[in-house]
């Protein structure tokens, strides 16, 4: 890539964002220990429950989306080979 590429496309910017987001995740995870929580269920009292629950929820949604995509997929020429409506 060239220096004229947008800053989000540069490998150095992407690496920097990974470090920033990882540091932010660590700071927020440690801040979780200093906050008084009022849990409705016992499992919510586990350290970092919100982070783990969010990660697992997103993972399950991606898996469900992949399965739905495989079930609902149509062939590439579903609407016609050459773009004609005949």
C-alpha positions in Angstrom: 0.0 0.0 0.0 1.0 3.5 -0.6 1.2 6.4 1.9 -1.7 8.0 -0.1 -4.1 5.2 1.1 -6.7 6.2 3.6 -5.4 5.9 7.2 -7.8 3.0 8.0 -6.3 0.9 5.1 -2.7 1.2 6.3 -1.3 -1.9 8.2 0.3 0.4 10.8 -3.1 2.0 11.6 -4.8 -1.4 11.8 -2.1 -2.7 14.2 -2.4 0.5 16.3 -6.2 0.1 16.5 -5.8 -3.6 17.6 -3.5 -2.5 20.5 -5.8 0.4 21.5 -8.9 -1.9 21.5 -7.1 -4.6 23.4 -5.9 -2.1 26.0 -9.4 -0.7 26.3 -10.8 -4.2 26.8 -8.3 -4.9 29.6 -9.0 -1.6 31.3 -12.8 -2.1 31.2 -12.4 -5.7 32.3 -10.4 -4.6 35.3 -12.9 -1.8 36.1 -15.5 -4.4 36.3 -13.9 -5.6 39.6 -14.4 -2.2 41.2 -18.0 -1.7 40.4 -20.8 -2.9 42.8 -23.1 -5.1 40.8 -26.7 -6.1 41.6 -27.2 -9.4 39.9 -30.5 -11.0 39.1 -29.1 -14.4 38.6 -26.1 -16.1 40.3 -24.2 -16.5 37.0 -24.1 -12.8 36.5 -21.7 -12.5 39.5 -18.9 -14.2 37.6 -16.0 -11.8 36.8 -16.3 -10.5 33.3 -19.7 -12.1 32.7 -20.9 -9.3 30.4 -17.8 -9.7 28.2 -18.1 -13.4 27.9 -21.8 -13.4 27.4 -21.5 -10.7 24.7 -18.7 -12.7 22.9 -20.6 -16.0 23.0 -23.8 -14.3 21.9 -22.1 -12.7 18.9 -20.4 -16.1 18.1 -23.8 -17.9 18.1 -25.4 -15.2 15.9 -22.6 -15.6 13.3 -23.0 -19.4 13.3 -26.8 -19.0 12.9 -26.2 -16.6 10.0 -23.9 -19.0 8.3 -26.4 -21.8 8.6 -29.2 -19.6 7.3 -27.0 -18.4 4.4 -26.4 -22.0 3.4 -30.1 -22.9 3.6 -31.3 -19.8 1.7 -28.5 -19.7 -0.9 -29.5 -19.4 -4.6 -27.4 -20.3 -7.6 -25.4 -17.4 -9.2 -27.7 -17.5 -12.3 -30.9 -17.6 -10.4 -32.3 -14.5 -12.2 -30.9 -15.5 -15.6 -27.5 -16.0 -17.1 -27.1 -12.8 -19.2 -29.2 -10.4 -17.3 -32.2 -10.7 -19.6 -35.6 -11.2 -18.1 -36.7 -13.9 -20.7 
